[in-house]
Amino acid sequence: MPKMRAVDAAVAILEKEGATTAFGLPGAAINPFYSAMRAHGGIHHVLARHVEGASHMAEGFTRAKPGNIGVCIGTSGPAGTDMITGLYSAMADSIPILCITGQAPVAKLHKEDFQAVDIASIAGPVTKMAVTVMEAGQVPGTFQKAFYEMRTGRPGPVLIDLPIDVQQTEIEFDPDTYEPLQVHKPAATRRQLEKALDMLTAAERPLIVAGGGIINANASEQLVELAELLHIPVIPTLMGWGTIPDDHELMAGMVGLQTSHRYGNATMLESDFVIGIGNRWANRHTGALDVYTRGRKFVHIDIEPTQIGRVFAPDYGIVSDAGAALSGLVEIARERKEQQGLPDWGAWVKDCAQRKSTMQRKTNFTNVPVKPQRVYQEMNRAFGRDTCYVSTIGLSQIAGAQFLHVYEARNWINCGQAGPLGWTAPAAIGVAQASPGETVVALSGDYDFQFMIEELAVGAQFQLPYIHVVVNNSYLGLIRQAQRGFEMDYHVSLAFENVNAPELDGYGVDHIKVAEGLGCKAIRVREADDLQAAFEKARALMQEYRVPVVVEVILERVTNISMGAAGIDAINEFEELAEVADDAPTAISLLV
């Protein structure tokens, strides 16, 4: 049996499990692991500027492509605590990432040694598994179990903490005969799916709610096949956006208090039956439950048993992987269509399409400073169907979801539940690493952009080009809008007179200089008519220099984006609505 250090075995397992890209920062307590990566030579490493940034890069990498598992690495103590936010974000959105930390020697774990913190206990609530490995002989089994946990059932993150002496201890391990553990995914039975289909076919106005579990299962094609076979509309959640193309006749819009379409909410309120697949009934999707559930029956299909009934009790629940459930539903629906026919929901589909073509928000504003709605209109014109958007939180994300268009699964990379500021830039770098040659466009408000702006240097150093659109109103825009209910505007302004940049007219931080100082290219836009030229120039700069390119758009200071605080029947529309086609020229369905 070959003998090697425990860390050499661990790195060999990474390769065997298909995790060959890592994001991180070396340090004294994790240096043995880095020496193993150097000796192995097959693990590509991206050096982050902040360890939290490394965890979000790993998230972006995982989310970008089916089967990816991003790895983030840090030393002992604060490196692990810095990555907790990334683990929380991944856990909340069912994203598998592997976090590896260094640790003080085993004998000193309870002696308040330098940077010795019980990171496994800290990470436990936000991971599927978090463990400090106390015996070198357990390292291979721990890594094997980690990959099993990340992939089995509801996916999620794992943390492995390695004391420095454990890392360097020699063990017997044969990488040639190593095999990953077989992953378990629950699958609905035919009888369960037949009952769900019986309930659906008894409805007059049915809908499919498509969640992020469909993307995790790589089952978007099956979703579209089912929708087309039944000829019923689909409502994707924010995490499921892209499972059906925005311009598909059966894409009925998104629903919710914030990241929603007027026609999507209206269609949900007109429905009488909803089958949710791979979704979790998030509160910003449902709003007030009495409004959301009144007058309609629900079937809920999810891979995690405890999700069934967590938010509200469905009329029928099925524990199943989304892909397995969709494949089974397609098979049964096809059989029924051939043998006895299916109900004709053509009138219902036509009604949904009519709402989609009439209930539009206006985007074609000519104001200076620019209104945000116009930015997304011009982004729709500038970027093609294959564009991958990356965003996290704030008015920028909410408006982006209301106005941008997504046509493929994994082309909306979004931190859905946790929403940490600063997530966008490092996540976009992870996406760019996973998607060489593809068009990646990040979207941030100025506050999100400033949180982890140092990670732009990573994109410059490792030649990971993407376009970062920064809509700058020098405000914590979402919080300012929320403060309206308290009749205040308190400590949410980021504006100040920058003594080094008087040309900013009080907008504060000079993002252009900062981005350029970090090795990137940057463009500032003040008028909407200049946006197309700016996006074209950004593409050219990105291709020439192979670095991130920032396009900053100076917005009007105060804009209220459509949203509600209670039910999906009570959304506040703060701006003019579209009345003619020219009011929303890039709407997915032109106004009629």
C-alpha positions as a printed Julia matrix, in Angstrom:
592×3 Matrix{Float64}:
   0.0    0.0     0.0
   1.45   3.43   -0.92
   2.41   5.69    1.99
   1.93   9.43    1.8
   1.05  12.43    3.93
  -2.63  12.81    4.76
  -2.77  16.03    2.72
  -1.38  14.25   -0.35
  -4.2   11.72   -0.03
  -6.72  14.56    0.33
  -5.53  16.32   -2.83
  -5.62  13.05   -4.76
  -9.23  12.6    -3.64
 -10.11  16.11   -4.85
  -8.99  15.11   -8.32
 -10.81  11.76   -8.18
 -14.02  13.53   -7.15
 -13.68  16.03  -10.0
 -12.95  19.11   -7.88
  -9.88  20.44   -9.64
 -10.26  24.19   -9.05
  -9.71  25.9    -5.7
  -9.96  29.49   -4.48
  -8.12  30.54   -1.36
  -5.3   32.06    0.62
  -2.3   30.15    2.02
  -1.25  30.54    5.63
   0.98  28.88    8.18
  -1.56  26.29    9.35
  -2.65  25.28    5.84
   0.75  25.39    4.12
   1.13  21.58    4.17
  -2.07  21.31    2.1
  -0.7   23.89   -0.33
   2.52  21.9    -0.6
   0.44  18.86   -1.53
  -1.39  20.84   -4.23
   1.96  22.07   -5.58
   3.37  18.53   -5.66
   0.22  17.14   -7.28
   0.06  19.84   -9.94
  -3.49  19.08  -11.05
  -5.42  21.5    -8.84
  -5.8   24.93  -10.4
  -5.64  27.58   -7.67
  -6.94  31.16   -7.76
  -5.46  33.44   -5.1
  -8.21  35.53   -3.51
  -7.67  38.86   -1.75
 -10.09  38.07    1.09
 -11.07  34.65    2.4
 -14.78  35.47    2.29
 -14.18  36.35   -1.36
 -12.7   32.9    -1.89
 -15.86  31.27   -0.52
 -18.07  33.3    -2.87
 -15.78  32.48   -5.8
 -16.3   28.82   -4.97
 -20.07  29.42   -4.95
 -19.98  31.1    -8.35
 -17.87  28.28   -9.75
 -20.31  25.63   -8.5
 -23.4   27.47   -9.68
 -22.04  28.08  -13.18
 -21.93  24.51  -14.55
 -23.63  21.17  -13.77
 -21.48  18.91  -11.63
 -19.07  21.62  -10.49
 -17.98  21.71   -6.85
 -16.03  24.81   -5.89
 -13.35  24.49   -3.23
 -12.26  27.32   -0.94
  -9.18  27.09    1.28
  -7.91  29.14    4.2
  -5.68  28.92    7.19
  -6.7   28.63   10.85
  -8.7   31.08   12.95
 -10.1   34.09   11.1
  -9.82  32.45    7.68
 -12.49  29.98    8.67
 -14.69  32.55   10.37
 -14.4   34.8     7.3
 -15.74  31.97    5.13
 -18.83  31.42    7.29
 -20.82  33.88    5.18
 -20.02  31.89    2.05
 -21.04  28.65    3.77
 -24.29  30.23    4.95
 -25.02  31.51    1.44
 -24.3   28.1    -0.08
 -26.37  26.26    2.53
 -29.33  28.59    2.07
 -29.38  28.08   -1.7
 -28.5   24.34   -1.74
 -25.08  24.88   -3.32
 -22.29  22.33   -2.71
 -18.92  23.9    -1.91
 -16.04  22.42    0.07
 -14.32  24.65    2.61
 -10.91  23.43    3.85
  -9.23  25.15    6.78
  -5.97  24.73    8.6
  -5.89  24.29   12.37
  -3.53  24.31   15.34
  -1.95  20.97   16.34
  -4.32  18.51   17.97
  -2.55  18.7    21.33
  -3.07  22.47   21.48
  -6.71  22.74   20.47
  -7.82  23.37   24.05
  -4.87  25.55   25.08
  -5.93  28.82   23.41
  -3.2   28.4    20.85
  -2.69  31.14   18.26
  -5.67  31.22   15.86
  -7.07  28.0    17.31
 -10.85  28.35   17.07
 -13.48  25.62   17.09
 -14.47  26.32   13.5
 -16.36  23.05   13.14
 -18.79  24.09   15.89
 -19.14  27.57   14.4
 -19.78  26.21   10.9
 -22.1   23.4    11.98
 -25.42  25.3    11.61
 -24.57  26.48    8.08
 -23.16  23.25    6.59
 -24.3   19.71    5.92
 -21.16  18.5     7.68
 -18.42  20.31    9.59
 -15.59  18.35   11.21
 -12.13  18.78   12.66
 -10.18  15.66   11.7
  -8.29  14.45   14.76
  -6.66  11.35   13.27
  -4.67  11.35   10.03
  -6.03   7.95    9.1
  -9.53   9.46    8.93
  -8.63  12.05    6.31
  -9.47   9.93    3.23
 -12.78   8.77    4.68
 -13.69  12.29    5.78
 -13.09  13.7     2.3
 -14.99  10.81    0.74
 -17.94  11.42    3.03
 -17.74  15.17    2.37
 -18.32  14.71   -1.34
 -21.14  12.27   -0.63
 -22.82  14.77    1.7
 -22.43  17.64   -0.74
 -24.11  15.68   -3.52
 -26.67  13.47   -1.81
 -30.22  14.61   -1.08
 -30.5   18.38   -0.89
 -27.04  19.63   -1.95
 -25.05  21.84    0.39
 -21.63  22.86    1.7
 -19.14  21.0     3.9
 -16.23  22.23    6.04
 -13.18  20.08    6.78
 -10.77  21.45    9.39
  -7.26  19.95    9.34
  -4.84  20.34   12.27
  -1.35  20.98   10.96
   0.11  17.82   12.5
  -2.71  15.71   11.06
  -1.97  17.15    7.62
   1.67  16.06    7.77
   1.24  12.59    9.26
   1.96   9.72    6.87
  -0.82   7.24    6.18
  -1.38   4.31    3.85
  -3.64   5.23    0.93
  -4.03   3.92   -2.62
  -5.46   6.67   -4.88
  -5.67   4.3    -7.85
  -8.4    2.22   -6.23
 -10.31   5.13   -4.65
 -13.95   5.39   -5.73
 -16.55   8.06   -4.84
 -19.49   6.9    -2.75
 -22.72   6.28   -4.61
 -24.98   9.32   -4.25
 -28.59   8.87   -3.15
 -31.41  10.95   -4.62
 -34.99  10.15   -3.56
 -37.32   9.49   -6.49
 -41.1    9.78   -6.62
 -43.03   6.59   -7.23
 -45.31   6.22  -10.22
 -48.33   6.09   -7.92
 -47.35   9.41   -6.32
 -46.87  11.09   -9.67
 -50.14   9.71  -11.01
 -51.97  11.26   -8.05
 -50.24  14.6    -8.61
 -51.2   14.49  -12.29
 -54.78  13.54  -11.39
 -55.01  16.69   -9.23
 -53.48  18.81  -11.97
 -55.77  17.56  -14.72
 -58.81  18.28  -12.54
 -57.88  21.98  -12.49
 -59.08  24.66  -14.88
 -56.16  27.11  -14.47
 -53.04  25.14  -13.45
 -49.5   26.45  -13.06
 -46.05  24.94  -12.57
 -43.78  26.78  -10.13
 -40.21  25.9   -11.13
 -37.6   26.22   -8.39
 -33.83  26.11   -8.15
 -33.96  22.37   -7.46
 -34.65  21.89  -11.17
 -31.4   23.65  -11.98
 -29.54  21.6    -9.36
 -30.94  18.46  -11.0
 -29.97  19.73  -14.46
 -33.57  19.05  -15.47
 -34.65  22.21  -17.32
 -35.25  20.29  -20.56
 -37.62  17.93  -18.75
 -39.47  20.91  -17.26
 -40.02  22.5   -20.67
 -41.02  19.12  -22.11
 -43.63  18.65  -19.37
 -45.01  22.17  -19.79
 -45.28  21.74  -23.54
 -46.82  18.28  -23.26
 -49.49  19.52  -20.85
 -49.61  22.98  -22.46
 -49.72  24.83  -19.15
 -47.85  27.96  -17.99
 -44.7   28.03  -15.87
 -43.78  30.49  -13.1
 -40.05  30.25  -12.3
 -38.84  31.35   -8.9
 -35.85  33.7    -8.7
 -33.57  30.68   -8.12
 -35.29  28.83  -10.96
 -35.13  31.68  -13.46
 -33.86  30.35  -16.78
 -35.37  26.88  -16.44
 -37.73  27.97  -19.22
 -36.69  30.71  -21.67
 -38.25  34.1   -20.97
 -39.63  34.27  -24.5
 -41.26  30.83  -24.39
 -45.03  31.07  -24.85
 -45.56  29.16  -21.58
 -43.25  31.34  -19.46
 -45.83  33.26  -17.42
 -43.5   35.58  -15.5
 -42.1   35.64  -11.98
 -44.13  36.08   -8.82
 -43.35  37.86   -5.58
 -43.12  41.03   -3.57
 -39.95  42.29   -5.28
 -38.35  40.26   -8.07
 -41.57  39.78   -9.98
 -43.52  40.8   -13.04
 -46.91  42.44  -12.92
 -48.27  39.77  -15.25
 -46.7   36.99  -13.17
 -48.44  38.08   -9.99
 -51.72  38.57  -11.85
 -51.53  35.08  -13.35
 -50.78  33.48   -9.97
 -53.83  35.2    -8.49
 -56.0   33.85  -11.34
 -54.78  30.23  -11.0
 -56.65  27.46   -9.22
 -53.87  24.83   -8.96
 -50.09  25.04   -8.47
 -47.53  22.27   -8.62
 -44.23  23.44   -7.14
 -41.14  21.48   -8.15
 -37.78  21.98   -6.43
 -38.86  25.19   -4.7
 -39.17  26.24   -1.07
 -41.99  28.84   -1.07
 -39.63  31.65   -0.09
 -41.37  34.52    1.67
 -40.4   37.12   -0.95
 -41.98  34.88   -3.56
 -45.19  34.15   -1.7
 -45.76  37.31    0.3
 -48.76  36.98    2.62
 -49.67  33.31    2.62
 -53.41  33.88    2.88
 -53.3   35.82   -0.39
 -50.92  33.39   -2.08
 -52.82  30.21   -1.19
 -56.45  31.4    -1.24
 -58.57  29.7    -3.89
 -55.98  27.27   -5.19
 -54.69  23.78   -4.41
 -51.01  22.93   -4.11
 -48.78  19.97   -4.81
 -45.2   20.35   -3.55
 -42.32  18.2    -4.82
 -38.94  18.64   -3.13
 -35.83  16.57   -2.5
 -35.75  17.45    1.21
 -38.51  15.81    3.31
 -38.61  18.6     5.89
 -39.32  21.2     3.19
 -42.76  19.69    2.65
 -45.08  21.69    4.89
 -42.33  23.95    6.23
 -43.96  27.18    5.0
 -47.53  25.96    4.48
 -49.1   22.53    4.22
 -49.72  21.57    0.57
 -52.69  19.52   -0.45
 -50.23  16.82   -1.49
 -46.48  16.49   -0.96
 -43.89  14.28   -2.66
 -40.26  13.82   -1.62
 -38.25  13.5    -4.8
 -35.33  14.79   -6.78
 -36.74  17.31   -9.26
 -35.22  15.53  -12.25
 -36.65  12.16  -11.27
 -40.09  13.67  -10.67
 -40.11  15.55  -13.97
 -39.01  12.5   -15.94
 -41.78  10.46  -14.36
 -44.41  13.14  -14.93
 -43.4   13.44  -18.58
 -43.69   9.67  -19.06
 -47.13   9.45  -17.45
 -48.46  12.57  -19.19
 -47.32  11.27  -22.57
 -49.05   7.96  -21.93
 -52.28   9.67  -20.96
 -52.17  12.01  -23.93
 -51.81   9.08  -26.3
 -54.38   6.83  -24.6
 -57.14   9.16  -23.4
 -56.09  12.69  -24.15
 -55.4   15.59  -21.79
 -57.58  18.58  -20.92
 -57.34  21.58  -23.23
 -55.96  24.55  -21.33
 -55.57  26.68  -24.46
 -57.91  29.42  -23.23
 -55.98  29.66  -19.95
 -52.65  29.87  -21.79
 -54.07  32.6   -24.03
 -55.22  34.57  -20.98
 -51.73  34.34  -19.47
 -50.17  35.51  -22.74
 -52.58  38.45  -22.86
 -51.48  39.59  -19.39
 -47.85  39.22  -20.47
 -48.5   41.5   -23.43
 -50.38  44.19  -21.54
 -49.11  44.43  -17.95
 -45.71  46.05  -18.5
 -43.63  48.53  -16.53
 -42.11  51.5   -18.3
 -38.37  51.43  -19.03
 -37.88  54.04  -21.74
 -37.03  57.05  -19.61
 -34.77  59.86  -20.9
 -33.93  61.46  -17.55
 -30.51  62.78  -16.62
 -29.24  61.49  -14.21
 -30.33  58.12  -15.56
 -33.29  56.18  -14.22
 -32.33  52.56  -13.43
 -35.12  51.12  -15.6
 -33.39  52.54  -18.68
 -30.13  50.78  -17.76
 -31.77  47.36  -17.93
 -33.51  48.27  -21.18
 -30.13  49.02  -22.72
 -28.6   45.88  -21.21
 -31.31  43.86  -22.97
 -30.25  45.49  -26.24
 -26.52  45.09  -25.66
 -26.25  41.52  -24.36
 -27.31  38.36  -26.16
 -29.34  35.3   -25.24
 -26.27  33.46  -23.97
 -25.34  36.13  -21.41
 -24.86  34.92  -17.84
 -25.92  37.51  -15.26
 -24.54  37.52  -11.7
 -26.15  39.52   -8.89
 -26.93  39.33   -5.19
 -29.14  41.91   -3.43
 -30.51  45.42   -3.43
 -32.6   47.57   -5.73
 -30.18  46.72   -8.53
 -30.99  43.01   -8.25
 -34.73  43.6    -7.79
 -34.99  45.88  -10.82
 -32.7   43.58  -12.8
 -35.05  40.67  -12.2
 -38.03  42.78  -13.22
 -36.53  44.0   -16.49
 -33.69  41.75  -17.71
 -34.24  38.59  -19.77
 -32.83  35.12  -19.09
 -33.05  32.29  -21.6
 -31.08  29.38  -20.14
 -30.58  27.62  -16.82
 -27.51  28.87  -14.94
 -27.6   32.17  -16.8
 -28.96  33.91  -13.72
 -26.41  33.31  -10.94
 -28.0   34.79   -7.87
 -27.54  34.59   -4.12
 -31.16  34.05   -3.26
 -31.73  33.63    0.47
 -28.68  34.99    2.29
 -28.05  38.04    0.11
 -24.67  39.18    1.5
 -23.42  42.51    0.19
 -20.13  42.11   -1.66
 -21.08  38.7    -3.06
 -21.36  39.75   -6.69
 -17.75  40.5    -7.66
 -16.13  37.35   -6.24
 -19.02  35.17   -7.43
 -18.66  36.6   -10.94
 -14.94  35.77  -10.84
 -15.85  32.18   -9.91
 -18.35  32.07  -12.78
 -15.75  33.46  -15.2
 -13.26  30.81  -14.06
 -15.86  28.1   -14.74
 -16.99  29.59  -18.06
 -13.99  30.66  -20.15
 -14.98  32.46  -23.33
 -18.59  33.0   -22.24
 -20.22  36.4   -21.64
 -20.5   37.07  -17.91
 -22.16  40.3   -16.78
 -22.32  41.2   -13.09
 -24.83  43.67  -11.71
 -24.28  45.66   -8.51
 -25.39  48.75   -6.73
 -22.59  50.95   -5.46
 -22.77  49.58   -1.92
 -22.57  45.92   -2.94
 -19.71  46.83   -5.28
 -17.69  48.54   -2.53
 -17.96  45.65   -0.06
 -15.44  43.34   -1.73
 -14.05  45.58   -4.43
 -10.52  44.31   -3.78
 -11.43  41.03   -5.51
 -11.31  42.85   -8.86
  -7.54  42.44   -8.6
  -8.04  38.67   -8.69
  -9.8   38.97  -12.02
  -6.96  41.12  -13.31
  -4.18  38.86  -12.02
  -5.69  35.62  -13.3
  -7.13  37.14  -16.5
 -10.75  36.38  -15.73
 -12.64  38.91  -17.83
 -16.24  39.9   -17.24
 -18.32  43.08  -17.38
 -19.45  44.58  -14.08
 -22.36  47.01  -14.4
 -22.5   49.28  -11.34
 -25.65  51.38  -10.97
 -24.52  54.2    -8.69
 -27.0   56.39   -6.86
 -24.67  56.78   -3.87
 -27.31  55.34   -1.6
 -28.27  52.2     0.25
 -31.25  52.26   -2.08
 -33.23  49.26   -0.83
 -32.83  50.27    2.81
 -33.72  53.88    2.03
 -36.88  52.66    0.32
 -37.7   50.45    3.31
 -37.18  53.41    5.65
 -40.06  55.23    3.97
 -42.37  53.26    6.23
 -40.64  54.83    9.22
 -40.72  58.32    7.67
 -36.95  58.6     7.72
 -33.88  58.7     5.52
 -31.31  57.86    8.17
 -27.66  56.88    7.59
 -28.34  55.41    4.17
 -26.62  58.03    2.03
 -23.12  57.28    0.73
 -22.72  60.72   -0.85
 -19.89  63.06    0.04
 -17.71  65.61   -1.74
 -14.64  63.65   -2.8
 -11.7   66.07   -2.57
  -9.86  63.99   -5.16
 -12.74  63.77   -7.62
 -14.81  66.99   -7.66
 -16.2   65.91  -11.06
 -18.34  63.33   -9.23
 -20.61  66.13   -7.97
 -20.95  64.63   -4.51
 -21.39  60.96   -5.48
 -18.54  60.0    -3.15
 -16.27  57.08   -4.03
 -14.48  57.25   -7.38
 -15.12  53.71   -8.57
 -13.28  54.32  -11.82
  -9.99  55.17  -10.12
 -10.34  52.31   -7.64
 -11.08  49.77  -10.37
  -8.16  51.01  -12.47
  -5.9   50.94   -9.41
  -6.79  47.26   -9.02
  -5.69  46.49  -12.57
  -9.06  46.63  -14.33
 -10.64  48.88  -16.94
 -13.55  51.17  -16.15
 -16.04  53.45  -17.92
 -18.41  56.03  -16.43
 -21.75  56.81  -18.09
 -23.91  59.82  -17.23
 -26.51  59.77  -20.02
 -28.68  56.88  -21.16
 -27.96  57.5   -24.83
 -24.29  56.69  -24.14
 -24.94  53.25  -22.68
 -24.76  51.24  -25.9
 -21.4   52.75  -26.82
 -20.14  52.07  -23.28
 -21.17  48.39  -23.4
 -19.55  48.0   -26.81
 -16.36  49.59  -25.53
 -16.45  47.38  -22.44
 -16.55  44.27  -24.6
 -13.6   45.52  -26.64
 -11.55  46.35  -23.53
 -12.37  42.98  -21.99
 -11.22  41.13  -25.08
  -8.07  43.22  -25.48
  -6.84  43.2   -21.87
  -8.51  40.04  -20.46
  -9.5   41.79  -17.24
 -12.81  42.75  -15.59
 -14.33  45.91  -17.03
 -16.51  48.13  -14.85
 -19.32  50.15  -16.45
 -20.55  52.62  -13.85
 -23.84  54.37  -14.55
 -24.62  57.51  -12.56
 -28.26  57.18  -11.51
 -30.71  59.64  -10.1
 -30.24  59.64   -6.34
 -33.76  58.53   -5.39
 -35.74  55.91   -7.28
 -38.39  53.65   -5.79
 -38.58  50.25   -7.49
 -41.91  48.4    -7.66
 -42.49  46.18   -4.66
 -44.91  45.37   -1.88
 -44.77  44.7     1.83
 -47.65  42.25    2.21
 -49.51  40.32   -0.46
 -48.72  39.85   -4.13
 -52.04  41.6    -4.79
 -50.75  44.86   -3.32
 -47.56  45.81   -5.17
 -46.73  49.51   -5.15
 -45.98  50.84   -8.62
 -43.99  54.02   -8.04
 -43.26  54.89  -11.68
 -45.42  55.26  -14.76
 -46.66  52.05  -16.3
 -46.14  51.26  -19.96
 -49.06  52.4   -22.11
 -47.62  51.95  -25.61
 -44.92  49.69  -27.04
 -42.33  52.48  -27.06
 -42.62  52.75  -23.27
 -41.05  49.29  -22.9
 -39.28  48.56  -26.19
 -37.28  45.58  -24.88
 -40.11  43.95  -22.94
 -40.2   40.21  -23.52
 -43.69  40.56  -24.98
 -44.31  43.92  -26.64
 -47.25  45.91  -25.37
 -50.43  45.42  -27.39
